[in-house]
Amino acid sequence: MSNTRDGLIEEEVKCSCKGDNLDKFVQPLILMLLSKQPLHGYRIIQELEGRKSFQEEKLDNAGVYRTLRTFEKRKKVTAVWDVHNSGAPKKIYQITEEGRECLNHWIQTLEDYEKIIHAILLEVRRDEV
């Protein structure tokens, strides 16, 4: 008898069980960086890559810019063009009060997730014994 379920999670397919699809977690990191100082998009990407928050997963640079545009539309950040420094103009992002509130909500949500994940791990490990 063949098991048709074996093919549901193929190795080449991105799967949450392998840490994929966690791109939303970049949101609190961007807000955290901007809570410290205004930054342009490429600098945000450099900071995120330097932190290695997602271990081996490659940061989606286009996703960072999409998130910044969404934050701007939702008034979580403001942006101004810096044309005074040498080189190409850069869009400088700064967190707003609404963005700080969003970051605080993220902190609470991540703390809640941490508790849930801890409980799941305890149960799974207890069943392994």
C-alpha positions in Angstrom: 0.0 0.0 0.0 1.5 3.3 -1.0 1.4 6.3 1.3 0.3 9.3 -0.8 1.1 11.6 2.1 4.8 11.1 1.8 5.0 13.4 -1.2 3.2 16.3 0.5 6.4 17.8 2.0 9.1 17.4 -0.6 12.7 18.5 0.2 12.7 21.2 -2.5 9.4 22.8 -1.3 9.6 25.6 1.2 7.9 24.5 4.4 7.2 26.3 7.7 8.5 23.1 9.5 12.0 24.0 8.0 11.8 27.6 9.1 10.5 29.0 5.8 7.7 31.4 5.7 8.8 33.3 8.7 9.3 36.6 6.8 6.8 38.5 9.0 9.4 38.3 11.8 11.5 40.9 9.9 8.8 43.5 10.8 9.7 43.9 14.5 13.4 43.8 13.6 13.0 46.8 11.2 10.9 48.7 13.8 13.5 47.9 16.4 16.3 49.3 14.2 14.4 52.4 13.4 13.5 52.9 17.1 17.2 53.5 17.6 17.9 55.8 14.7 16.6 56.8 11.2 18.1 54.6 8.5 17.9 54.2 4.7 16.7 50.9 3.3 20.1 49.5 2.3 21.5 50.2 5.7 18.5 48.4 7.3 19.3 45.4 5.1 23.0 45.5 6.1 22.0 45.6 9.8 19.6 42.7 9.5 22.1 40.6 7.6 24.8 41.4 10.2 22.5 40.1 13.0 22.0 36.7 11.4 18.6 36.6 13.0 17.3 34.0 10.5 20.4 31.7 10.6 21.0 30.3 7.2 17.9 31.8 5.5 18.7 34.5 3.0 17.1 37.8 3.7 14.6 38.9 1.1 15.8 42.4 0.2 12.8 43.2 -1.9 10.6 42.0 1.1 12.4 44.6 3.3 11.5 47.4 0.9 7.9 46.1 0.6 7.6 46.1 4.4 9.0 49.7 4.5 6.4 50.8 1.9 3.6 49.1 3.9 4.9 50.7 7.1 4.9 54.1 5.4 1.3 53.6 4.1 0.2 52.5 7.6 1.9 55.5 9.2 4.3 53.3 11.2 7.3 55.1 9.6 7.9 58.3 7.8 10.4 58.8 5.0 12.2 61.7 3.5 14.7 61.8 0.6 18.2 62.6 1.5 19.7 64.5 -1.5 22.3 66.4 0.4 24.9 63.6 0.9 27.2 62.5 -1.9 25.9 59.7 -4.2 22.4 58.8 -5.2 19.5 60.1 -3.2 18.4 57.8 -0.4 15.1 57.5 1.3 15.6 57.8 5.1 13.0 56.0 7.3 12.1 57.1 10.8 9.7 55.4 13.2 6.6 57.2 14.2 4.7 57.0 17.5 2.3 54.6 15.8 5.3 52.5 14.8 6.5 52.4 18.4 3.1 51.2 19.5 3.3 48.6 16.8 6.7 47.5 18.0 5.3 47.2 21.6 2.5 45.0 20.2 5.1 42.9 18.4 7.1 42.5 21.7 4.0 41.2 23.5 3.1 38.9 20.6 6.6 37.5 20.4 6.6 36.9 24.2 3.2 35.1 23.8 4.7 33.0 20.9 7.7 32.2 23.1 5.4 30.7 25.8 3.4 28.7 23.2 6.6 27.4 21.5 8.0 26.5 24.9 4.9 24.5 25.8 4.8 22.7 22.5 8.5 21.8 22.8 7.9 20.5 26.3 5.0 18.3 25.2 6.8 17.0 22.1 10.0 16.2 24.0 8.0 14.5 26.8 6.3 12.3 24.2 9.7 11.4 22.6 10.9 9.7 25.8 
